[in-house]
Amino acid sequence: MKLKEFLNQSDRFAANVGARLTEVEEGRAVAEMTVTKEHLNAGGVCQGGALFTLADLALAAVMNSHGKLTFSIESTISFLHSAVEGDLLTAEAVETLNHPKVPYLEVKVRNQRGELVCAFTGMAYRKDKDFNFG
């Protein structure tokens, strides 16, 4: 089993909100989610937690793409544009710094019109243990 399939099956929270990985390669990953009525907050736009989950899924794929078990230790998100029901959101995560112990990553979430919905950054801790995903 590949990392993409493993995370799509094993990250139950992300799967339950409709987020799924579409691309994973070393140092880069893409995840998608279509905003449904279940994602909307009281103001009628996509709830921040759903956006965070989408970005975090892409981040997790990149962090673990080198085959070592890696956990997020810090994440920051900036909400820049509202997402509404029906929007197809794409989160592209890239590894900005592939440090052997503390990698740094950036994720950009865009809608189907290419508008930047949110920017997400994260740092992680990479363990010496191999990540066995299948």
C-alpha angles and dihedrals in degrees: 000000000000126000093253093055092042094054093042089055100035103041094078096174093055091045091051091056092048099254117141137171115245100175133023127174132149107295097001138067139168127207129183138201133173113220110239131180088266089065095054124108126211090278092060097250132104112290115245093236091061091052090047091051092052093049092043092054091055089045092052091053093052094044091055097037092099092063097250121114105256130180130195113248100176136015133178127188131192117197108216107163132016121251118213137198110295096026115134106219123201122194115198114192123193131182107240095181122020096200112173092236109014112032121185123216140184128206127193118196115201134176125231090274091057093251114150106244098177143349119220130187130187145180124206143191115235115206126208089242120103115242106236110199105170 
